[in-house]
Amino acid sequence: SNIKLLQKTESEMMISNPQQSFTPFLPFNPQTAYEMIDDVAWALNCFSINVLKDELIFDLPKKPLKITFAGCPPKIAKVDTDSPLRKFGVTEGMDVDTLEIDGNTYYEMDSIELRAHLQKYQMEAKCRIRFISSHIPLSSPPIPQQIILKETPDSMDIKLPTGRMGVWFSGHTPVLVKAIQEDSALAGQLPEGMGVNSLTIGEQVYTDIEGVDELASLLNSTSHEMDRVLNVIKPELYDDDLDSSFGTYSSDGSSLNSLEDMQP
């Protein structure tokens, strides 16, 4: 009966099947454990199963990265089979959070800004990068206690050029002018750190612009218009407290979804 079979001793089981030994507990063998881990890694690779880590921080090698980023924040769209970043565990779907170059840390980048930094510094300077899974929030840059703009009017009307402006905006309330490219038509005219107060397009005036996304949408949809004026003021002149939360970041809305092949 089943009860009698369960009551068989170990020796009886061995006698009934001499080719099969019964070992209740196997001793731990480190070598066997390592081989099992390698087998699992090999199987995952064969079936293209990517196990994303929440965070990866390391110094970039001074060689072509052979990796493609897209969007904002820069998301890994493709990692070539011979990319040197594969050994660090970098996989498709991860985001670039920060890039540290010789002690200077860059936050809230898009693919264009990231590529520009790497093309300029990667082969010469020490570049430390932080990758995160998409469900991990981005790091916020340190916010100065008070924004002070010296020798700058409290308010300025800036006539915008057609086409691409070469201006980076960030923040929410107000949207701030974060950086201006050297070859931008607004270089020397639009001070960095000013807050966007209003945008006039022809006869239409847009105020209370909430966030980079809304501003980028307005600028993109009217990039061909010649009659556009951006009114900017010092952030400390806003009635409400400065909202320093940076949910998104945009480079004047242009080329945010294009793939950037990271092979400096």
Buried (B, 14 or more C-beta within 10 A) or exposed (E): EEEEEEEEEEEEEBEEEEEEEEEEEEEEEEEEEEEEEEEEEEEEEEEEEEEBEEEBEBEBEEEBBBBBBBBBBBBBBBBBEEBBBBEBBBBBEBBBBBBBBEEEEBBBBBBBBBBBBBEEBBEEBEBBBBBBBEEBEBBEBEEEEEBEBEEBEEEBEBEBBEEBBBBBBBBBBBBBBBBBBEEBBBEEEBBEBBBBBBBBBEEEEEEEBEBBBBBBBBBBEBBEEEEBBBBBBBBEEBEEEBEBEBBBBBBBBBBBEEEBBBBB
